């Protein structure tokens, strides 16, 4: 029995639990001797985690930069244009103010005079309704004297308005044309006012009685106009309002067989 034991070879069986080959073996979770499966999170690998974070941040930063760059450029461009325009307007306004102060034109002098009544006739007649009345035909010449004391700017005169009154009755009116007085110039403009075959009714008889009396016929002439200096177009355009009122006294001259003006007095209202 001892010899027979010597002929047997010795075989050793290695337990599979003592050797672990990760490349070729897979341990079943049902085995009691299997090791637990461990899952590692990304945080356990700092280098890889930092790389991912940096990559994501770089991608987001580049995308944000691409999205924000056109808007920022557009806003900054408009802001620069706004600043330049605002500074230009302020500078232009200051320059205009300085220019106006340095060349400010003085107030123009306006005066008004009555030339004469070329015609003043009251005739009796019948109106369109068959009523008997007095008809007035008159023509009066006036003089508008403008003294422009500005050495730089010309004076523009809007069409003047002239009216003749007998008491509250406005029986004649006229509208002139645009006038102009150059710088440092004094000019006289002739303006005419009158009416033709104006039916006066009760006022006509009263006017005729006054002409025959010693007191005479009082009339009122009112003239109004607007003048302006165009310093810088319509930006700096000082305007002046002028109103003149004249008291006239008419009487009948038997020698000349016509109505003449025996007195006049004009004053500047504004």
C-alpha positions in Angstrom: 0.0 0.0 0.0 2.9 2.3 0.6 4.2 1.8 -3.0 0.9 2.3 -4.5 0.7 5.6 -2.8 3.9 6.7 -4.3 2.6 6.2 -7.8 -0.2 8.7 -7.4 0.5 12.2 -8.6 -0.2 15.2 -6.4 -2.9 17.5 -7.9 -3.6 20.9 -6.3 -6.8 22.7 -7.1 -6.7 26.4 -6.5 -9.8 27.9 -5.2 -11.3 30.4 -7.6 -11.9 32.9 -4.8 -8.2 33.3 -4.2 -7.4 34.6 -7.7 -9.1 37.5 -9.4 -8.7 38.2 -13.1 -10.7 41.3 -13.9 -10.1 41.1 -17.7 -11.5 37.6 -18.2 -13.8 36.7 -15.3 -17.1 38.1 -14.2 -18.4 37.4 -10.7 -22.0 36.6 -10.5 -23.9 38.6 -7.9 -25.7 35.4 -6.7 -22.6 33.8 -5.4 -22.1 34.2 -1.7 -18.3 34.8 -2.0 -18.6 37.4 -4.7 -17.3 40.9 -4.0 -19.8 43.8 -4.1 -19.9 45.9 -7.3 -18.7 49.4 -6.6 -19.6 52.4 -8.8 -17.4 55.4 -8.6 -18.8 58.8 -9.3 -17.1 61.4 -11.4 -16.2 63.4 -8.3 -13.8 60.7 -7.3 -11.7 61.6 -10.3 -10.8 65.2 -9.8 -8.8 65.6 -12.9 -11.5 64.3 -15.2 -14.2 66.3 -13.3 -12.2 69.6 -13.5 -11.7 69.0 -17.2 -15.4 68.5 -17.8 -16.3 71.6 -15.8 -13.7 73.7 -17.5 -14.8 72.5 -20.9 -18.4 73.2 -20.1 -17.6 76.7 -18.8 -15.5 77.5 -21.8 -18.3 76.4 -24.2 -20.9 78.4 -22.3 -18.6 81.4 -22.1 -17.8 81.3 -25.8 -21.5 80.9 -26.7 -22.5 83.8 -24.4 -19.8 85.9 -25.8 -21.0 85.2 -29.4 -24.5 86.0 -28.4 -23.7 89.2 -26.5 -21.1 90.7 -28.7 -23.4 92.1 -31.4 -25.8 93.6 -28.9 -23.1 95.2 -26.9 -21.5 96.6 -30.1 -24.8 98.0 -31.3 -25.7 99.6 -28.0 -22.3 101.2 -27.7 -22.5 102.5 -31.2 -25.8 104.2 -30.5 -24.5 105.6 -27.3 -21.5 107.2 -29.0 -23.8 108.7 -31.7 -26.1 110.1 -29.0 -23.2 111.6 -27.1 -21.8 113.2 -30.3 -25.2 114.6 -31.3 -25.9 116.0 -27.8 -22.6 117.7 -27.6 -23.0 119.1 -31.1 -26.5 120.6 -30.2 -25.2 122.1 -27.0 -22.2 123.6 -28.8 -24.4 124.9 -31.6 -26.9 126.4 -29.2 -24.1 128.2 -27.3 -22.6 129.5 -30.5 -26.0 130.9 -31.6 -26.6 132.5 -28.3 -23.2 134.2 -28.3 -23.8 135.3 -31.9 -27.2 136.8 -31.1 -25.9 138.6 -28.0 -23.0 140.0 -30.1 -25.2 141.2 -33.0 -28.5 141.7 -31.2 -30.5 144.2 -33.4 -32.1 147.2 -31.6 -35.8 147.8 -31.6 -36.9 149.4 -34.9 -38.5 152.8 -35.0 -41.9 153.1 -36.6 -43.7 156.3 -37.3 -46.9 157.1 -39.3 -48.1 160.2 -41.0 -51.2 161.1 -43.0 -50.5 162.5 -46.5 -53.8 163.9 -47.6 -57.3 163.1 -48.6 -57.3 163.0 -52.4 -61.0 162.5 -52.5 -63.9 162.6 -50.0 -67.3 162.8 -51.6 -70.7 162.2 -50.2 -73.4 161.7 -52.8 -77.1 160.9 -52.4 -78.5 157.9 -54.2 -80.6 154.7 -54.0 -79.3 151.3 -52.8 -80.1 147.9 -54.3 -83.3 147.8 -52.2 -84.5 151.2 -53.3 -83.7 153.0 -50.1 -82.5 156.6 -50.3 -79.0 157.0 -48.7 -75.7 158.7 -48.9 -72.8 157.0 -50.7 -69.2 157.7 -49.7 -66.2 157.7 -52.0 -62.8 158.6 -50.5 -59.1 158.0 -51.0 -56.4 158.8 -48.4 -52.7 158.5 -48.8 -50.5 157.7 -45.8 -46.8 157.4 -45.1 -45.1 154.7 -43.1 -41.6 155.6 -42.0 -39.3 152.8 -40.9 -35.9 153.3 -39.3 -33.8 150.2 -39.1 -30.9 150.8 -36.8 -29.4 147.3 -37.1 -26.0 147.3 -38.8 -26.2 143.6 -39.7 -29.8 142.5 -40.3 -32.6 143.7 -42.6 -36.1 144.3 -41.2 -38.9 142.3 -42.7 -42.3 144.0 -42.4 -45.5 141.9 -42.7 -48.4 143.3 -44.7 -49.8 146.3 -42.7 -53.5 146.6 -42.0 -55.2 150.0 -42.1 -58.7 150.9 -41.1 -60.8 154.1 -41.1 -63.5 154.7 -38.5 -66.3 157.1 -38.0 -67.1 156.5 -34.3 -67.6 152.7 -34.1 -68.3 152.3 -37.8 -65.4 150.9 -39.9 -66.2 152.3 -43.4 -62.8 151.7 -45.1 -59.9 149.3 -44.8 -56.9 148.2 -46.7 -54.2 145.5 -46.6 -50.7 146.4 -47.7 -47.9 144.2 -49.1 -44.7 142.9 -47.6 -42.1 145.5 -47.0 -38.4 145.4 -46.3 -35.8 147.8 -44.9 -32.1 147.0 -45.3 -29.7 147.2 -42.4 -28.9 150.7 -41.1 -31.5 152.2 -43.4 -34.5 154.6 -43.0 -37.3 154.1 -45.6 -40.7 155.7 -46.3 -43.5 153.6 -47.7 -46.7 155.1 -49.1 -49.9 153.3 -48.3 -53.4 154.1 -49.6 -56.7 153.5 -48.0 -60.2 154.3 -49.4 -63.6 153.1 -50.4 -65.9 153.7 -53.4 -69.7 154.1 -53.4 -70.1 152.9 -49.9 -73.6 153.1 -48.6 -73.5 155.1 -45.3 -77.3 155.3 -44.6 -77.8 157.4 -41.4 -74.1 157.9 -40.8 -73.8 159.6 -44.2 -76.1 162.4 -43.3 -74.4 162.9 -39.9 -71.0 163.0 -41.6 -72.3 165.6 -44.1 -73.6 167.8 -41.3 -70.3 167.7 -39.4 -68.4 168.7 -42.5 -70.5 171.8 -42.9 -70.1 172.7 -39.2 -67.2 174.6 -37.7 -66.3 171.7 -35.5 -65.4 169.5 -38.5 -65.7 165.8 -39.1 -63.5 163.6 -36.7 -62.2 160.3 -38.1 -59.9 157.7 -36.6 -57.3 155.8 -38.5 -55.7 152.7 -37.0 -52.7 150.9 -38.5 -51.2 147.6 -37.2 -48.2 145.7 -38.5 -45.6 143.1 -37.4 -41.9 143.3 -38.2 -39.1 140.9 -37.5 -35.4 140.3 -37.8 -34.4 136.9 -39.2 -31.1 136.4 -37.3 -30.9 132.7 -37.8 -33.8 131.6 -40.0 -36.8 130.9 -37.7 -34.6 129.7 -34.8 -33.8 133.2 -33.6 -36.4 135.5 -35.0 -37.3 138.5 -32.8 -40.7 140.0 -33.7 -42.1 143.4 -32.9 -45.8 144.4 -32.9 -46.6 148.0 -33.9 -50.0 149.8 -33.6 -50.6 153.4 -34.6 -53.7 155.4 -34.0 -54.4 158.8 -35.7 -57.1 161.3 -35.0 -58.1 163.2 -38.1 -60.3 166.3 -38.5 -61.9 167.1 -41.8 -63.7 170.1 -43.0 -65.4 171.4 -46.2 -63.3 174.1 -47.9 -65.6 176.4 -49.9 -62.8 178.0 -51.8 -61.5 174.8 -53.2 -65.0 173.2 -53.2 -63.6 170.0 -51.6 -63.0 168.3 -48.2 -59.6 168.9 -46.7 -57.8 167.7 -43.6 -57.3 170.5 -41.1 -55.8 168.6 -38.3 -54.0 165.3 -37.6 -52.5 163.7 -34.5 -50.8 160.2 -34.6 -49.5 158.2 -31.6 -47.8 154.9 -31.3 -50.1 152.6 -29.2 -47.6 149.7 -28.9 
